[in-house]
Amino acid sequence: MSIAVNTKKDVFLLSTKSTSYAFGVDDRGLIRHLYWGKKLDFVEELELPQLTEVSTNDPVFEVTKEEFPVHGGLRYKDHCLKVTFADGTRELVYQYCGYDLEEGEGLEELTVHLRDEHYEFFMDLHYKLYPEYDLMERSVVVSNQTAEPIQVEKLHSAQFHIPYENLNFSNVHGHWGAEQQRFTQKLSYGKVVIENRRGISSHNHNPYFILDRDATETSGDVYFGALKLTGNFSGVVEQTPYGETLVQMGINSHDCLIELKPGESFEAPGIICGYSASGFETMSHNLHRFARERIMRGGLRPVLYNSWEATEFHVNSRDQIKLAQKASELGAELFVLDDGWFGERHSTQNGLGDWYVNEGKFPNGLEELIGEVKNLGMMFGIWVEPEMVNPKAQLYQDHPDWIYHYETRVSDTSRVQYVLNVTKPEVRDFIYDMLDNLLTRYDIDYIKWDANRPISQTGPQRDIWYKHIQTVYDIVRELKKKHPQVLFEACASGGGRIDYGILGIFDDFWTSDNTDAYDRLYIQDSYSRIYPIKAMRAWVTDCPNFLSGRVIPLSFRYHSAMLGSLGVGCNILKFTPEEVELSQRMISLYKEIRPVIQEGDFYRLENTSANRYFLYEYLKEGQGVVFAFLPQSQVGHRSTTLRLRGLEEGANYTLHTSNGDITKSGAYLMYHGLEVKLTGDYASAIVRFEKNQ
Ligand code: DGJ
């Protein structure tokens, strides 16, 4: 059992393989944080320090490290929970009422029960431990057992206390086409807030926190947490005047109100969290393994061809068949027909909501294209944007009241489309039936589910910011029950929906509409800190790139896309014989190394050169792959030293380089390393290696 309880002192010590987390209940019933860091062995050693106020202006609640601060009393820092009771009382006063322990498969769970001292309002703090991954999941369930409704105005899933000041806080900033731009800032006094208010999780910031003490990839303390939520989130980091840093995360309270009717409960989204004493690499490894093994659907992701960048809305059966034939010749395993196949969809102006096959474009129905794709031995995928409707679409003419709106206001369009109120049962049923019919009628293996605008004018319901995405999750879960073989890709104008909530619902994730192979190195590097490689879809596309205007050699473009789940989005009908041959070679190589890439441990290797090399290693059961990129040779044309990671010191490994095989010990390769020199611009190389028997 990894959860130890000192029942005399009501102290809990939660331990994973190499970390511990501790808290206790004091004589006032406050749940007080005690420890988070390297593993401790003895719960008996932990004491709850006596509470003393610093001054009358710094009351004990401000100084106390509460696990779950609520609104009320002499508390002035950010709280995790604020409710309004039916009589207008807005203060919570909790009492500790005991705990439960449960053990499941590879999981142990501690639940701490709290209740309000006056109202029949309950708060259960959940701590799920995943010892072998060195991870824990925190969440809270609130429950209204009064006879009247209770309004939940703010609900963050947990608060964490990091016992240091001057930490580095990292997250990402960005926008469409520029997701996952990493930033790191030194914390000082005051708060840092990251959030999303648009109804999605991820273009601008991402729902996670990383706090480190000048850590590197391989050394130093790192505290981290990732929220399981695809809708509006907020995260607050605060360095307090009392010598610690607080961080909390959860549903964004902006414009959001959750009403709990009598007898109702609500579970806040969990936060997967952990501590690494050995830098960011361990953090990523633990999260990646956990995501792959405990959250995501198993199996390798197919090499796909997607026609969007080649044809945009101008799809038709004849051209798509030609593309499919070429894609199959290159080695693609899945052909995805993107936007434009339905209704009067010739541009962004019309079509969304009218999910019938456009006869002008597909005179013999979709069957003709699907039949050809299947004859070619590929899977077939199709694009949909089910949460949206164009004003001109028949669906909107028939059901103008299905969109989010206020009766007295005009709803805004964005990309010429409205958002459907999917939380209405009839709208939910319409979307489910439309997709169920599509999957039942046609031999479809893959759905690319897009969402291309933010939510606005939500109407009187203030819980839709949360309920919208929950309804999307429910629809996908239901569809998967009936069509279990179908893979679902989450896309929201590129990488607008990637987080630990959606990881377990969808199977494939579009990282960014920015397919420039050089920009992607930065995007993918940041993405890989938190998200597993299998969840990082990457396409090779045409040059000049539509966003950057850059021209990059095809081999570099392939290598950059092979860092994740490989896809091709070029107009392959224009490929020269050399480009066809190169693509065939790259795709075939990718298929061979795919288990190592998608399911191996991933290492962001150090670059020791003044030249900006990007070096990555993947390792699975003695099989390895290394990628080296040099986007631009700079003055001096310096080489770099490639030092591998994760090898057995005493074992020998053979690397298959373009200059022949090199056999060295794990110790040599990890500590001495090999000199690597790339020259020119957009130079790249890939080297496979394996442990000798
Ligand atoms: C945005 C997506 O990110 C693209 O890949 C493409 O599917 C377009 N939408 C289609 O409208």
Residues whose N, C-alpha, C, O or C-beta is under 5 A from the ligand:
A	BS01	DGJ	W308 D338 D339 D450 C491 S493 G494 D513
